[in-house]
Amino acid sequence: MGNQAEFFEDGGDDHDILEQESQDAQVGSNDHPVGHTNGHTNGDTNGDTNGDTNGMETSLDTKEKGRGNADLQAILPNGADYDGGAEDEEEGADAGAKNTKDDEDGADADAQSKNPPSGGGSGGIGIGVAKKKKKNKSKSKSKRGLTAPTGFEEFYVDAPVTPAEHEEEKGLYHNSLTFAERIQTAIQRYWTKRNLNPERKDVFDKYMAYGGIDAGPKQFAGGLDAKTLSNSNAAEIATRTAIHFVPIGRGEPDDPNYVVDFEDCAQGFFSSRLPSVFDLLTQQRIKSYTAIIRNFLNYILHHDVCPEYNDQIQAARRVCDQADRELWDIAQADDLLPGDFHRACAEIFGGTYQGLYVGDQEWAEGVSGGRGMKPEIARQTFHIALTAQASEETFKKYHSQSKDKSICVTSVLDTNLEVTELIPPSEDTLALYKGPAAKDLKPVGKLRAKTWRNPFSYPDDLTEEEEAAEASGETGTMEHFEFWVEQDLLQHCFVGMKLETKVHRTSFGVDYLDAITGVWCSFLRVLPNELVIGWRDPGPRLPMREKPGGGGEGGGLEEGEGVGKVEELD
């Protein structure tokens, strides 16, 4: 009835009663305390929803209006008549006026919600709006510097030296300064111009320590205050915050212990130091390690730090390129060595891999056979390789000894080998392995090697004459070997590769590798630098205080003996 009252304008006493009830209901709803509190919500509802409703009501079609007029006529008193035509002409204007009023009420409610009263008023409750807490947003990678160039990108090059930088560096790297002073300045400036993550820092610090550069914080220097920072240029700040230093006198012409040699240091670091302390199982990781040293050497050349050693630096850069290839080949070959043929020989004639096959065990169902080889596969692998690579003499000797069952291993040599030649399988060998008898077997080629003295091994107990003869190469103890190796393993071997292994020599003249305990680069160099990393010269010994009678079974010290003066006791 409240909604229907809106259609009335004048209809007698009953009409006035209905209209008054509708207005009271509307006023009551507007004066509700919640309406005062939530002014924004009611304002939107009155201004938008009621306005839309009124607009819909005034747009009813004629059929709906007629049905509504008939219903209304039925409840009017006798004699009262509803003039629908006149009412319709005026209700549009009334609805428009009401929409305008609702819009104004909505705006007032919005204003009231934005500026709520601090306390309660008549018929209302004052509620304050709490301020939202600001969330701590983490800085983006760009603001933290994580996306900035590191200086180690693949095609990164240093920017050309400006005239101002050139004049500055002329003083920093002047030839009147010692090499130790110049290289120390270059290392410290390089450290500040590169974005070194913890892994790169670790590699660079170990390279510096291997090369005789002390790496560590400067002791007893303290921090830099704001005044010092404001009064210092970039070079002075870099010097005061540096962690790499060249000990005084090291590397100078009159130093009997150290000589400057960039190439030897690079060879020693990549061949012996780096493989012993870092993971070299992926090509990407190997390239990242060599890139750090190559980047430093490029910096020295670019800024003309020590032109008298440029030839050595160029040679050291070539060592970095060589280490890229050989270290990755070693990582792949290490997983394949000694090869299927040599594991087959160990299974048949004895060795480390004999009896290691577990594929025929009940508990090993569904797993690989391990490092060993199934006896049937081992015999097949050996016979096909013997047919493909053995000389006629070796072939006849094997068949002769196999008939009388005299085949045996005559000697086992713990030796070190250097690869001298790689011979891939011939066309005839490849054709043999394509036949049905060699199904699923890998074709073998030849690897030739010679004995080599391993600097990591314990020295032999030789006389002075034997040591001199060995140093001059006149001993004649060098031996040469030929091994049959699978083609997929040969492609990861290279001339000069160093091996530490056991060689089994059979009675019919075939040698096989048993256990590989070490693989190194062709440029393996072991320097005394590794022994003196972290070395500190001992300080002066304190004078000794002796007890009466010497304090030992041998009695006291004779007069004049001992390190310090013996104090006389009362």
C-alpha distance (Angstrom), angle and dihedral (degrees) to the residues before:
residue distance angle dihedral
M1 . . .
G2 3.76 . .
N3 3.81 91.4 .
Q4 3.76 93.0 43.8
A5 3.82 90.6 53.9
E6 3.77 89.0 67.9
F7 3.77 90.3 70.2
F8 3.81 92.4 58.0
E9 3.76 123.5 91.4
D10 3.81 104.1 161.0
G11 3.84 127.0 -4.6
G12 3.77 112.9 142.8
D13 3.77 130.3 -92.6
D14 3.83 96.4 -40.4
H15 3.77 88.8 49.0
D16 3.80 90.2 53.7
I17 3.81 91.1 49.6
L18 3.80 92.7 52.1
E19 3.77 92.3 46.6
Q20 3.80 91.9 48.2
E21 3.84 91.5 51.0
S22 3.78 90.6 50.5
Q23 3.81 92.6 50.5
D24 3.82 91.5 47.3
A25 3.78 90.4 51.9
Q26 3.79 91.0 49.4
V27 3.82 93.4 47.2
G28 3.79 90.1 47.9
S29 3.76 91.4 53.5
N30 3.80 91.9 48.6
D31 3.84 93.2 47.8
H32 3.83 93.0 52.0
P33 3.83 111.7 124.9
V34 3.77 91.8 -124.6
G35 3.75 89.1 56.0
H36 3.78 89.3 57.3
T37 3.79 92.2 48.9
N38 3.77 99.0 44.4
G39 3.73 96.5 41.6
H40 3.79 93.7 148.5
T41 3.79 93.3 56.5
N42 3.80 95.6 44.0
G43 3.74 91.2 43.5
D44 3.75 91.1 56.1
T45 3.79 90.8 45.4
N46 3.82 94.8 48.6
G47 3.74 95.1 40.5
D48 3.77 99.0 43.5
T49 3.77 110.5 18.5
N50 3.83 97.5 40.1
G51 3.74 91.0 42.6
D52 3.78 91.0 52.9
T53 3.82 90.5 45.8
N54 3.80 92.4 51.7
G55 3.76 90.1 47.8
M56 3.77 90.0 52.5
E57 3.78 91.6 48.1
T58 3.81 93.3 52.3
S59 3.81 90.1 48.5
L60 3.78 95.9 58.3
D61 3.75 112.0 131.2
T62 3.78 123.0 -112.3
K63 3.79 94.3 -100.0
E64 3.79 92.9 57.2
K65 3.80 91.8 44.8
G66 3.80 90.7 51.5
R67 3.77 92.1 51.6
G68 3.79 90.2 48.7
N69 3.82 92.3 49.5
A70 3.79 90.8 51.6
D71 3.78 91.8 52.0
L72 3.77 91.5 48.1
Q73 3.81 92.7 48.2
A74 3.80 89.3 57.0
I75 3.80 92.9 62.1
L76 3.82 97.2 45.0
P77 3.84 120.4 102.3
N78 3.81 120.8 -99.3
G79 3.74 111.9 -77.3
A80 3.78 94.4 21.1
D81 3.74 114.8 117.6
Y82 3.83 129.3 -166.5
D83 3.79 113.9 -136.4
G84 3.82 98.9 -151.4
G85 3.81 95.7 177.9
A86 3.80 95.6 56.3
E87 3.76 91.6 40.7
D88 3.80 92.1 53.5
E89 3.79 92.3 52.9
E90 3.77 92.9 56.0
E91 3.79 102.0 35.8
G92 3.83 91.8 71.9
A93 3.79 90.9 58.1
D94 3.83 91.1 45.5
A95 3.78 91.2 50.0
G96 3.80 91.3 49.7
A97 3.77 91.1 50.2
K98 3.79 90.6 48.7
N99 3.80 91.3 50.3
T100 3.79 89.3 53.2
K101 3.80 90.5 49.8
D102 3.84 91.7 48.5
D103 3.80 90.7 50.6
E104 3.81 90.0 52.5
D105 3.83 90.4 47.7
G106 3.82 89.3 51.3
A107 3.82 91.8 51.1
D108 3.82 90.5 49.1
A109 3.80 89.5 50.1
D110 3.81 90.8 50.6
A111 3.77 91.4 51.8
Q112 3.78 90.9 47.4
S113 3.83 91.8 50.6
K114 3.81 91.7 50.9
N115 3.84 91.6 49.0
P116 3.81 104.2 32.5
P117 3.81 118.2 -173.5
S118 3.76 116.2 -99.7
G119 3.79 93.5 -134.0
G120 3.78 139.6 23.3
G121 3.82 120.6 -80.4
S122 3.78 133.8 -171.6
G123 3.76 108.6 -45.6
G124 3.82 93.9 -5.8
I125 3.81 143.9 86.2
G126 3.83 121.6 -137.1
I127 3.83 114.3 -135.4
G128 3.82 122.8 179.8
V129 3.83 121.1 -138.7
A130 3.82 112.7 -122.0
K131 3.78 117.2 -132.9
K132 3.79 115.8 -116.1
K133 3.80 116.1 -115.5
K134 3.77 115.5 -117.3
K135 3.79 113.4 -116.1
N136 3.79 118.2 -129.0
K137 3.77 102.9 -117.8
S138 3.79 116.4 -157.6
K139 3.76 116.4 -124.2
S140 3.76 117.9 -102.3
K141 3.80 120.5 -108.7
S142 3.79 90.7 -106.3
K143 3.82 91.9 55.5
R144 3.80 91.0 47.6
G145 3.79 90.6 51.6
L146 3.80 95.4 -117.0
T147 3.79 92.9 126.5
A148 3.79 95.1 46.6
P149 3.83 117.5 112.5
T150 3.78 111.8 -86.4
G151 3.79 97.8 -159.0
F152 3.82 90.5 -120.2
E153 3.80 99.1 87.3
E154 3.79 115.4 132.0
F155 3.80 96.6 -105.5
Y156 3.81 98.4 26.5
V157 3.80 117.3 139.8
D158 3.76 130.2 177.8
A159 3.77 116.1 -102.8
P160 3.81 116.0 -106.0
V161 3.78 113.5 -84.5
T162 3.79 111.1 -103.1
P163 3.82 120.6 -134.1
A164 3.80 90.4 -107.4
E165 3.81 91.9 51.5
H166 3.79 90.2 46.1
E167 3.79 91.8 55.1
E168 3.79 90.6 47.2
E169 3.81 93.4 49.3
K170 3.79 92.1 47.7
G171 3.78 86.2 68.2
L172 3.80 95.9 39.8
Y173 3.81 95.0 49.9
H174 3.78 101.4 29.6
N175 3.80 114.1 150.1
S176 3.78 90.0 -122.9
L177 3.81 88.0 72.2
T178 3.79 120.2 81.8
F179 3.78 120.2 -104.2
A180 3.81 90.2 -112.7
E181 3.81 91.5 57.1
R182 3.79 94.0 46.9
I183 3.80 97.0 46.0
Q184 3.81 91.4 46.0
T185 3.80 90.8 53.9
A186 3.81 91.1 46.8
I187 3.81 92.6 50.7
Q188 3.79 92.6 48.8
R189 3.82 93.7 48.4
Y190 3.80 91.9 45.0
W191 3.80 89.7 52.7
T192 3.81 91.2 57.1
K193 3.82 95.3 45.2
R194 3.81 97.5 54.6
N195 3.79 130.1 70.9
L196 3.79 99.4 -130.3
N197 3.78 117.7 -173.9
P198 3.84 118.2 -155.2
E199 3.81 93.2 -90.9
R200 3.81 93.6 51.0
K201 3.79 90.3 45.8
D202 3.79 90.4 53.2
V203 3.81 93.0 51.1
F204 3.81 93.2 44.6
D205 3.82 93.2 47.8
K206 3.80 91.8 50.6
Y207 3.80 90.7 48.6
M208 3.80 90.0 50.9
A209 3.83 91.9 48.4
Y210 3.81 90.5 48.3
G211 3.80 89.4 52.2
G212 3.80 94.0 52.9
I213 3.83 97.6 -97.5
D214 3.79 116.3 133.7
A215 3.80 110.4 -127.2
G216 3.79 118.4 -164.1
P217 3.81 142.7 87.3
K218 3.78 118.0 -63.1
Q219 3.80 107.1 -104.5
F220 3.81 124.6 -129.5
A221 3.83 91.9 5.5
G222 3.80 97.6 113.0
G223 3.79 125.7 -158.4
L224 3.79 129.7 -55.2
D225 3.79 116.5 -103.1
A226 3.79 125.2 -147.9
K227 3.80 93.0 -99.8
T228 3.79 92.5 53.9
L229 3.79 92.2 47.7
S230 3.80 92.9 49.6
N231 3.82 92.3 50.1
S232 3.84 96.1 46.3
N233 3.77 132.1 76.8
A234 3.79 125.3 -135.7
A235 3.80 94.4 -91.8
E236 3.82 93.0 51.5
I237 3.80 92.0 47.8
A238 3.80 90.9 49.1
T239 3.82 90.1 51.6
R240 3.79 93.7 49.6
T241 3.80 94.2 47.3
A242 3.83 95.6 41.0
I243 3.79 121.8 125.8
H244 3.84 99.2 -170.1
F245 3.80 120.3 79.9
V246 3.78 137.8 167.5
P247 3.81 111.2 -134.6
I248 3.78 112.8 -117.9
G249 3.80 112.9 -87.0
R250 3.80 95.9 8.8
G251 3.80 115.4 136.5
E252 3.79 95.0 11.3
P253 3.84 120.8 135.0
D254 3.80 91.6 -104.5
D255 3.83 93.9 49.4
P256 3.84 107.0 112.1
N257 3.81 95.0 -165.8
Y258 3.82 106.0 45.8
V259 3.79 133.1 47.0
V260 3.82 127.5 -179.2
D261 3.82 110.7 -109.7
F262 3.82 118.5 150.0
E263 3.81 94.4 179.9
D264 3.81 96.7 52.4
C265 3.80 91.5 46.6
A266 3.82 91.2 51.4
Q267 3.81 91.6 48.3
G268 3.78 93.3 48.2
F269 3.79 94.1 45.2
F270 3.82 96.5 49.4
S271 3.81 97.3 39.0
S272 3.80 103.0 42.1
R273 3.81 113.5 5.5
L274 3.81 102.3 42.7
P275 3.86 97.2 48.0
S276 3.80 91.1 50.1
V277 3.82 97.1 55.1
F278 3.83 107.2 25.7
D279 3.79 137.1 58.4
L280 3.82 110.5 -107.5
L281 3.81 100.2 176.1
T282 3.83 98.5 115.2
Q283 3.79 130.7 52.6
Q284 3.80 92.4 -134.7
R285 3.79 92.1 56.5
I286 3.81 92.4 48.1
K287 3.81 91.5 51.1
S288 3.79 91.4 48.7
Y289 3.82 90.4 55.2
T290 3.80 95.2 48.3
A291 3.82 90.8 44.4
I292 3.82 90.8 61.9
I293 3.80 93.8 56.9
R294 3.81 93.2 40.2
N295 3.81 89.9 51.0
F296 3.80 91.4 53.1
L297 3.80 92.5 48.7
N298 3.82 89.9 49.9
Y299 3.80 89.4 52.7
I300 3.80 91.5 53.9
L301 3.80 91.2 50.5
H302 3.81 93.6 44.5
H303 3.80 93.7 53.6
D304 3.81 94.9 40.0
V305 3.79 93.1 -125.7
C306 3.81 99.2 160.7
P307 3.81 111.6 5.3
E308 3.80 91.4 175.4
Y309 3.84 88.6 69.8
N310 3.82 99.2 41.9
D311 3.81 92.5 113.6
Q312 3.79 90.9 55.0
I313 3.81 91.5 47.5
Q314 3.81 91.1 51.8
A315 3.81 89.3 50.8
A316 3.83 89.9 49.7
R317 3.81 89.6 53.3
R318 3.81 89.2 54.7
V319 3.80 88.4 52.1
C320 3.83 88.2 56.7
D321 3.81 90.3 54.2
Q322 3.79 91.2 47.4
A323 3.80 91.7 48.9
D324 3.82 89.6 54.3
R325 3.80 90.8 61.6
E326 3.79 102.8 34.6
L327 3.79 99.2 44.3
W328 3.80 90.6 52.8
D329 3.83 91.6 46.6
I330 3.80 89.5 50.8
A331 3.80 91.6 50.3
Q332 3.82 90.9 53.8
A333 3.81 96.1 40.8
D334 3.79 91.6 49.7
D335 3.83 89.7 65.1
L336 3.83 92.6 51.4
L337 3.80 102.4 39.9
P338 2.97 133.1 143.3
G339 3.83 88.5 19.5
D340 3.79 137.0 -135.6
F341 3.82 95.6 -75.8
H342 3.81 93.2 53.9
R343 3.81 92.8 46.5
A344 3.80 87.7 50.6
C345 3.83 90.4 52.5
A346 3.80 90.6 48.6
E347 3.82 90.0 51.9
I348 3.82 92.2 50.1
F349 3.83 104.3 35.4
G350 3.81 102.0 22.0
G351 3.76 136.6 -89.1
T352 3.78 145.8 122.4
Y353 3.81 95.0 -50.1
Q354 3.80 96.8 48.1
G355 3.80 112.8 122.8
L356 3.82 95.0 4.0
Y357 3.80 95.2 117.5
V358 3.82 109.6 109.9
G359 3.81 101.7 167.4
D360 3.83 92.4 105.8
Q361 3.82 94.1 56.3
E362 3.81 120.0 105.5
W363 3.79 92.9 -131.0
A364 3.85 90.9 51.8
E365 3.79 95.9 59.6
G366 3.79 110.0 140.4
V367 3.83 95.4 14.8
S368 3.79 131.4 98.6
G369 3.78 122.0 -91.9
G370 3.80 93.0 -110.0
R371 3.79 124.2 -130.2
G372 3.78 92.5 -39.3
M373 3.80 128.1 84.1
K374 3.79 132.0 -126.4
P375 3.84 108.9 -104.3
E376 3.82 94.1 -124.6
I377 3.82 91.9 50.2
A378 3.81 90.1 45.3
R379 3.81 93.1 55.8
Q380 3.79 91.5 46.2
T381 3.83 91.6 49.3
F382 3.81 92.0 49.5
H383 3.84 96.8 46.9
I384 3.83 94.3 48.2
A385 3.82 91.6 48.8
L386 3.80 90.8 46.8
T387 3.80 90.3 52.5
A388 3.82 92.8 47.6
Q389 3.83 101.4 44.0
A390 3.81 112.1 17.2
S391 3.76 120.7 105.2
E392 3.80 119.0 -121.7
E393 3.80 91.2 -104.6
T394 3.80 93.0 51.7
F395 3.79 91.8 45.5
K396 3.83 92.8 52.8
K397 3.82 92.5 45.7
Y398 3.79 91.6 52.2
H399 3.82 93.8 51.2
S400 3.78 91.4 45.8
Q401 3.81 93.4 51.6
S402 3.79 93.2 42.0
K403 3.81 90.2 58.4
D404 3.79 94.2 54.9
K405 3.83 91.6 34.1
S406 3.78 94.3 -123.7
I407 3.83 97.4 132.6
C408 3.79 111.8 128.7
V409 3.80 144.2 143.8
T410 3.78 107.8 -93.2
S411 3.81 99.7 -170.9
V412 3.80 143.4 4.2
L413 3.79 116.2 -150.8
D414 3.79 125.6 -163.0
T415 3.76 98.0 -153.1
N416 3.78 146.9 144.5
L417 3.79 120.5 -121.2
E418 3.77 136.8 -162.7
V419 3.81 117.7 -156.2
T420 3.80 111.0 -121.2
E421 3.83 104.2 170.4
L422 3.80 140.2 13.3
I423 3.82 119.4 -156.4
P424 3.82 116.7 -173.4
P425 3.82 120.1 -145.1
S426 3.81 114.7 -78.1
E427 3.79 125.8 -121.8
D428 3.80 91.0 -100.6
T429 3.79 90.6 52.3
L430 3.80 92.1 49.9
A431 3.81 90.2 49.5
L432 3.83 90.7 51.3
Y433 3.78 92.0 52.6
K434 3.81 91.1 51.3
G435 3.81 90.2 62.2
P436 3.81 125.1 96.9
A437 3.82 93.3 -105.0
A438 3.82 91.7 63.2
K439 3.79 98.0 43.0
D440 3.85 112.7 160.0
L441 3.83 92.0 1.4
K442 3.80 123.6 126.1
P443 3.82 119.3 -122.2
V444 3.81 114.7 -115.2
G445 3.79 131.4 -138.8
K446 3.80 131.2 -178.0
L447 3.80 132.0 -86.4
R448 3.80 117.1 -167.5
A449 3.77 122.8 -163.1
K450 3.78 143.4 167.1
T451 3.75 132.7 -145.9
W452 3.78 116.4 -88.1
R453 3.78 134.5 -170.0
N454 3.78 110.2 -115.1
P455 3.82 113.4 -144.7
F456 3.83 89.4 -155.3
S457 3.80 93.1 59.4
Y458 3.78 124.1 89.5
P459 3.82 113.4 -91.0
D460 3.75 117.8 -104.4
D461 3.75 118.9 -112.5
L462 3.81 97.5 -110.5
T463 3.76 133.8 159.0
E464 3.77 120.0 -114.6
E465 3.82 90.4 -102.1
E466 3.82 91.8 51.3
E467 3.80 91.9 48.1
A468 3.81 91.2 50.9
A469 3.80 91.5 47.8
E470 3.79 91.9 48.5
A471 3.80 92.1 48.5
S472 3.79 90.6 52.8
G473 3.82 92.8 46.1
E474 3.81 93.8 -119.7
T475 3.79 98.0 122.1
G476 3.80 95.1 89.0
T477 3.83 91.6 -146.9
M478 3.81 95.1 124.6
E479 3.80 113.2 120.5
H480 3.79 131.0 -162.7
F481 3.80 125.9 -144.1
E482 3.78 137.8 -170.6
F483 3.79 121.0 -154.6
W484 3.80 131.9 -175.9
V485 3.79 109.6 -127.4
E486 3.82 132.3 177.5
Q487 3.78 118.5 -102.8
D488 3.82 95.0 -118.9
L489 3.83 89.4 54.8
L490 3.80 94.1 45.3
Q491 3.79 91.9 59.9
H492 3.82 90.1 62.5
C493 3.81 94.0 48.4
F494 3.81 123.1 84.7
V495 3.77 138.6 -171.6
G496 3.78 109.7 -85.0
M497 3.82 95.7 27.6
K498 3.79 110.1 148.2
L499 3.82 121.8 -137.9
E500 3.78 133.8 -173.7
T501 3.80 107.6 -158.5
K502 3.78 151.1 131.4
V503 3.82 117.0 -101.0
H504 3.81 120.1 -156.0
R505 3.81 115.0 -157.7
T506 3.82 117.0 -157.4
S507 3.77 128.0 -149.1
F508 3.82 92.7 -113.4
G509 3.82 93.9 55.0
V510 3.85 105.0 -98.3
D511 3.80 117.7 127.4
Y512 3.79 124.1 -157.6
L513 3.79 135.7 -174.8
D514 3.75 115.7 -117.6
A515 3.81 111.7 -179.0
I516 3.82 127.2 5.1
T517 3.80 110.4 -151.1
G518 3.80 100.1 169.9
V519 3.81 141.0 18.4
W520 3.81 123.7 -173.0
C521 3.79 142.2 174.9
S522 3.77 123.3 -89.5
F523 3.82 90.4 -112.2
L524 3.81 95.2 53.6
R525 3.77 109.4 163.7
V526 3.80 125.3 174.8
L527 3.80 112.1 -162.5
P528 3.80 129.0 -172.9
N529 3.81 85.8 -119.2
E530 3.80 89.2 89.7
L531 3.78 90.8 58.9
V532 3.79 95.3 52.6
I533 3.82 99.6 43.9
G534 3.79 104.5 130.8
W535 3.80 92.5 7.7
R536 3.79 117.5 153.9
D537 3.78 124.0 -170.3
P538 3.80 110.1 -111.1
G539 3.77 116.7 -108.5
P540 3.80 125.4 -124.4
R541 3.78 115.3 -64.4
L542 3.77 116.5 -113.2
P543 3.83 116.3 -120.0
M544 3.77 113.3 -96.3
R545 3.78 122.8 -120.3
E546 3.80 112.3 -143.9
K547 3.75 126.2 -153.6
P548 3.80 121.1 -129.4
G549 3.76 110.5 -80.7
G550 3.79 93.9 20.2
G551 3.81 96.1 -80.4
G552 3.80 93.9 -112.9
E553 3.75 144.9 77.6
G554 3.76 92.0 -97.5
G555 3.78 92.8 59.4
G556 3.79 126.8 -125.6
L557 3.77 129.4 -33.6
E558 3.73 119.9 -83.2
E559 3.76 117.9 -116.0
G560 3.79 111.4 -76.9
E561 3.80 94.4 18.6
G562 3.78 126.2 113.1
V563 3.78 135.0 51.0
G564 3.77 100.3 -89.7
K565 3.73 136.7 26.7
V566 3.80 115.2 -81.3
E567 3.78 111.0 -125.4
E568 3.75 117.0 -131.0
L569 3.75 115.9 -124.1
D570 3.76 126.3 -145.0
